[in-house]
Amino acid sequence: MVGAGRWDSYAKFYNLVLKTVAAQRQQLFQHLALSEPLKVYIAGCGSGLDLPYLPAQSAVLGVDFSAEMLKQSAQLQQQLQAQGHPLALTLQQGRAELSGLADNSVDLVLLHLILAVTDQPQALLQEAIRVLKPGGVISIWDKFAPQQISRLRRIADYFSRRLGTTLLLQIDDLLQPHSLVIMQRHRMLYGQMQHLMMTTDSTTHNKERG
């Protein structure tokens, strides 16, 4: 929707804006209940706000097309290292749907606040599925539109797209072509935001919460 240069400029105040949903981020990692070191792919890692919640010693690939965002991720990694929370972090500038990871190679894929930003959400989801190990987890957290989209929301989307995000993405339509099992679905902010934990394992129990 907008180029890397725009997101470079957003990096100056990105963390300040994202403080408004910091409690949601903390809550979703409570849902994930991570404990042991993992191999993790963070698609659209931004300034690295997910990093403190990952288990120490995890091997993490973070991809973002903004160089300024990646600089902030690197700085945060150094801070975590100094605090005794080391991560084997690799940062890569580029498109998140082209991670370069091997098939079935990671335990956890984080798609946090990225599907509504990318102009290729279906390709990004397909990439997440490709790199996920059998029994691994895909964590999606974003703003999603209801099935019935109001005229007001469509007008607001016209302006939000110029800032780099859409208000019209419908998660169930996005998931429909794929054989993913929703392990948990948590609705936040009266359903405007959702957190979904998914896997390719059909034996996993399904749980949804309002």
Sequence and secondary structure as in RCSB ss.txt:
>XXXX:A:sequence
MVGAGRWDSYAKFYNLVLKTVAAQRQQLFQHLALSEPLKVYIAGCGSGLDLPYLPAQSAVLGVDFSAEMLKQSAQ
LQQQLQAQGHPLALTLQQGRAELSGLADNSVDLVLLHLILAVTDQPQALLQEAIRVLKPGGVISIWDKFAPQQIS
RLRRIADYFSRRLGTTLLLQIDDLLQPHSLVIMQRHRMLYGQMQHLMMTTDSTTHNKERG
>XXXX:A:secstr
   HHHHHHHTTTHHHHHGGGHHHHHHHHHHHT  S  EEEEET TT TTGGGS TT EEEEEES HHHHHHHHH
HHHHHHHTT   EEEEEES TT     TT EEEEEEES TTT S HHHHHHHHHHHEEEEEEEEEEEE   SS  
HHHHHHHHHHHHHT  S   HHHHHTTS  EEEEEEEETTTTEEEEEEES TTS  EEE 
